[in-house]
Amino acid sequence: MATPIPTLAFRGSQGVWMMKGSPLTAQTESFRGDSRAVCRAMSFSLNGKYFAWSDDEKIHIVETSNCKKVQTIERPKTAGLSFSPLGTYLVSVDVASQSKADKDKPNLIIWNVATGELIKGFNHKRLGEWKPEWSPDDKIMTRLHNNDVEFYEKGSFETPIARIHATKISQYSLSNNNHVAFCIPGSKGQPSNVRVFKYPNINGCPVANKSFFKADKTSLHWNKSGNGLLVITSTETSASSYYGETGLHYLSVKGEGCLVPRAKDGPVYHVEWSPNSMEFCVVYGFMPAKATIYNLKCDPVFDFGTGPRNAAYYNPQGNILCLAGFGNLQGNLEFWDVKQKKLINTSKAMDTTYFCWCPDGEHFITATMAPRLRVGNGYKLWHYSGSILAQVDTPSGQELWESLWLPDMDRKYPEKAVSYKKATSTVAAVKEAKPVAAYRPPHARNQVSSTSTKLHDYEPPSNMKKIPGLDTSAIPTKNQKKKGNQKQKAQNQTQQFNIPGLAPVQPSDAEKEEQDKEKRKKNLKKKLTQINKLKEQLKNGKKLDNGQLEKISKYDEILKLVKDLEVS
């Protein structure tokens, strides 16, 4: 089977269009799309067969192989589109109407792609969670309606064939092997609860169940095989942090569950399952954040150390991992060979609001899009070695809104060996501006700085080896340093009180005897002071023990010793 050509779809103020090839240097001539700034949504089917987009009046569906139009559906004000995995059905959602007359009209519509027929309309109120979830064969559809998770089978959408009802279900997720997980938030001191059922056995005992406190919000993440679930919990505020706390839990469909251990305090920024479903990567901790790969027993497999990062992305083949720092970070990109645990390359993509791997596993796109950033919109196509293969900037006054790769459900792109050589770039390198130096007062300028300060000390990865040729035995330990400092201090004092070139002057026997006498006199006077204090306490009526009374009785004896020392 011939390897397909990567295809990328865009929508923005210039309309809808596709780019094909690597690098994406030319627009696909067979598909020109809409050139008006009216496209509200677009979507590929998961099997890559169909592409759909909407404008103010209609929904358009075309085949991706030849861009031949399949259907044109009259549906104004469409705000979202989503295909079932095999492209049998298309789901659209409309912009919420403000009028009372249209308030109860169906706004979530299921269409038959082959015929363009409206199959079923639902009145859906949670527009943030409007997308139904499907089984990989399109036979089961689920949706969250009020407090119920509803199940529909075999294209019959009139009445749900099964339903999970619980109080205030906040989120649910369907795995690829038909395990359904949902979260029930806690209230009035009760913990939140995540339950996992195997469809169609949804009325019996759950196959997995876990309760936890500190979970105002949760997010559910299944692995590709559907046998492992990661649950991220978070609170809005906490006693230790104004920004709240986050936790990460693992659940298995076999009933096993545990808290994923983290080596650093701080939030969980991102979790990413490997395509092999046997391990996952977590980016967590206060900046600079740590990144760690765990196995299904939640044991750390590899620690990437710390760095300016808040996201992790496996390529579709799972042999390369990208650790990235977007948002308020500077766009650092680290590419790692997952099998060899070696760093391939580091790059930087400033002002990136979107990152996505190409299905071939070698290229990826970074883009700056509206509404996150309305200036400097455009995209870059990269090779994982750090080379920029294509760069397209949106014209001034125009915006880029969304970008989607044509999916590869059948894994037509084979896994290739990781190369550590940099690919040839077709884009001229842009010189990065030098960082602004720290302010120095006039008298300190034009001088070589003897010290350098760092904001953070980054931890190296867990496989970082010692520097070859470095003799660690020559490096003094902490105790050796302390003893050496004391010895040096004593030598300095000796040199300070002795004449250079002469031996140190030793005290005579008479001088030594006089020094001992002064020490004894000082100690005896100290005892007399203590006895006088005890006498004062006894005079004030305080009860003293036998030892203190015995000390008072020796007052005259000690006083005589002091007088004898003063006379002699």
Sequence and secondary structure as in RCSB ss.txt:
>XXXX:A:sequence
MATPIPTLAFRGSQGVWMMKGSPLTAQTESFRGDSRAVCRAMSFSLNGKYFAWSDDEKIHIVETSNCKKVQTIER
PKTAGLSFSPLGTYLVSVDVASQSKADKDKPNLIIWNVATGELIKGFNHKRLGEWKPEWSPDDKIMTRLHNNDVE
FYEKGSFETPIARIHATKISQYSLSNNNHVAFCIPGSKGQPSNVRVFKYPNINGCPVANKSFFKADKTSLHWNKS
GNGLLVITSTETSASSYYGETGLHYLSVKGEGCLVPRAKDGPVYHVEWSPNSMEFCVVYGFMPAKATIYNLKCDP
VFDFGTGPRNAAYYNPQGNILCLAGFGNLQGNLEFWDVKQKKLINTSKAMDTTYFCWCPDGEHFITATMAPRLRV
GNGYKLWHYSGSILAQVDTPSGQELWESLWLPDMDRKYPEKAVSYKKATSTVAAVKEAKPVAAYRPPHARNQVSS
TSTKLHDYEPPSNMKKIPGLDTSAIPTKNQKKKGNQKQKAQNQTQQFNIPGLAPVQPSDAEKEEQDKEKRKKNLK
KKLTQINKLKEQLKNGKKLDNGQLEKISKYDEILKLVKDLEVS
>XXXX:A:secstr
      EEEEEETTEEEEEESSS  EE TT     STT  EEEE TTSSEEEEE SSEEEEEETTT  EEEEEE 
TTEEEEEE TTSSEEEEEE    SSTTTTS  EEEEETTT  EEEEE    GGG   EE TTSSEEEEEETTEEE
EEETTB SS SEEEE TT  EEEE TTSEEEEEE   TT  EEEEEEETTB SS  SEEEEESS SEEEEEE TT
SSEEEEEEE S  SS TT  EEEEEEETTS EEE   SS S EEEEEE TTSSEEEEEESSSSEEEEEEETT  E
EEEEEEES  EEEE TTSSEEEEE  TTS  EEEEEETTTTEEEEEEE TT  EEEE TTSSEEEEEE TTT  S
S EEEEEETTS EEEEEE  TT  EEEEEE   TT  S       S    SS              GGGTTS   
    S      TT    TT  GGGS  HHHHHHHHHHHHHHHHHHHHS TTS      HHHHHHHHHHHHHHHHH
HHHHHHHHHHHHHHTT    HHHHHHHHTHHHHHHHHHHHHH 
